[in-house]
Amino acid sequence: MKIDLKWERPLRLKDGSRFNLIYRCGSLNRVASKPGLYVFARSYGKSIVPLYIGQALKLRSRIEQQFNNAKLMMTLKSAPSGHRILLVGRLRFHPGQQKKKVLDIVESALIKHALAQGHDLINQHGTKTKVHAIRSKGNSSSKQVVPRTMLVERRKGS
């Protein structure tokens, strides 16, 4: 399946206390009410670290809901230093593609990629998803199949 995702310029989150919120985004009107993905992240220097990855059939309204999610916003606020930003990606669908199925595929891929990079993500329940670091040693043949370090999501009970 061919999937096209276009990322918009990052939106900086601002203090929302004046609006009885933890964070707000004054540029949210630039976000279309179309299907896509969003990433709450922190930036420091040239580094951007994802904190939460989500999807929505109507991006703007879903992101507005998230700003009212106190547990998520408090967890974002307690993350290590850096500016809080919002990344928004819109999907371009090809004929015959089911929007929800494509959203699920892309969201899952982004989450797995972030976890594989060693980032602890905030899950939908507002808690962090931790990762296991698997280190391996071996010969040049095994090195072609298995990386020396792999990071995988910790499951409950592991």
N, C-alpha and C positions, 0 to 999 in steps of 0.2 A: 504494500500500500504506500502510495506517495502522499506525504503530509507536508504542507507548507505553513510555516509559522513566522510571522513578522513581529519583531519586538519594537515597541515604541521607545522614545527617550524616557529614561528613568524619572520618576516623580519623587520629589523629596517630601518626607513626612514632617509635619510641624507639630508643635505643642498644641494640643486640642483643649486644654483646660478652660479656656474662655467659652468653649462650646459644650462644656460638660463631657468632654471626651479625653482620652489619653493622647491620641494622635488624631490629626486631621490631614487632609490633602486638599489644598486650595485649587489644584489643577485637575480635580477629578472629573470636571465637566469635559475634559479632553478625551476621556475614556468612553469608547462607544459601548452601546448596550448590545453587543454582539458576542458570539461564543469566543472563548479564549482562555488563556492561562494567566495567572498572576503570581508574583513572587514578592513576599515581603523580605527584605534583605537589609544588611548593614554594609556600609562602605567606609573604608578608611584607606587613605592614600589611593592607590590604583587597584586595591583589592575589593572585591564584592563577595560577600558570604551570604548564601541563601539561608533564611530562617524558617520560612513557611512557604509552601507551594500549594496552590489551589487552582481549581478550574471553575468555569461558570458558563452557562448558556447565555446569560446576560451579565457581562462583566461589571458594568458600573453599579448595578443594584447589589450584586454579590459583594463587591468591595465595600460599598457603603455599609452593608450588614456587618462585615468584618470589623469596621471601625467601632461598632457598637458591641463587639465581643470583648468584654473586659478581660477575660482570662487570657485570650490570645494577645491582646494589646499589652497587658502587664508582662507577659512572658517576653514579648518583643523588647519592651523597655528594659528588662533585666538582663538582656543579652550583653556581651562585652561591648566596649566602647565603639563608636563609629556613628556616622549619620544613618538614620533609618530611611530607606528608600522603597519605592514600589516599582516593580518591573511589570509591564503588561504586554502580553503577546497575543496577537489575533491570528486566528486560523483562517486559511483560505481553503475551502472545501472543494473537492473535485466531484464531478457527477457520480451519484450513487453512494457517496460516503455518508454514513450515519454520524451526525454531529456528536452525540453522546459517546459513541464508541471511539471516535477519533480523540475526543477530549480525554477519555480514560487512558488511552494508549500514551498520549503525550505527557499527561500528568504523571503516570507511573514511570515513564522513562526519565523525566526530570528528577523525580524523587530518588530513583535508583542511582542516577548519575551523581546527585548531590551526596548521597550516602557513601557511594564508592569513592568520592573525593575526600571523605572523612568529616563531612559537615554533620553536626547534630541538628536535626530539623525538629521544629515544633509540629506535632501531629494535630489531627482534628480535635483531639480532646484537650489540647493546650499543654501537653507534656512533651518533653524532648524524646525523640527517637534516637537511641544510642546505636553505635556500631561496634562490631568485633573487628579486631585487626588480626588477620591471619598471615603469618610470615612463613615462607617456605624456602628450603634450600634444596639443591639438587644439581643435576648436570645440565648441559646445554640443551638437551632434548626437552626436558621438563620445563625449562625456562621459556621455551617457545609456546608452551601450552598454558602454563600457570605463571602469573606474575609473582615476583618475590614477595610483594605485599598486596593483599586483597582486603578490602573493607566491605563488610556485609552488615545488613540490618540485624540488630538483636531482636529476637522474638521473645515473647513473654515466656518466662521460665528458663531462659538460657543465659 
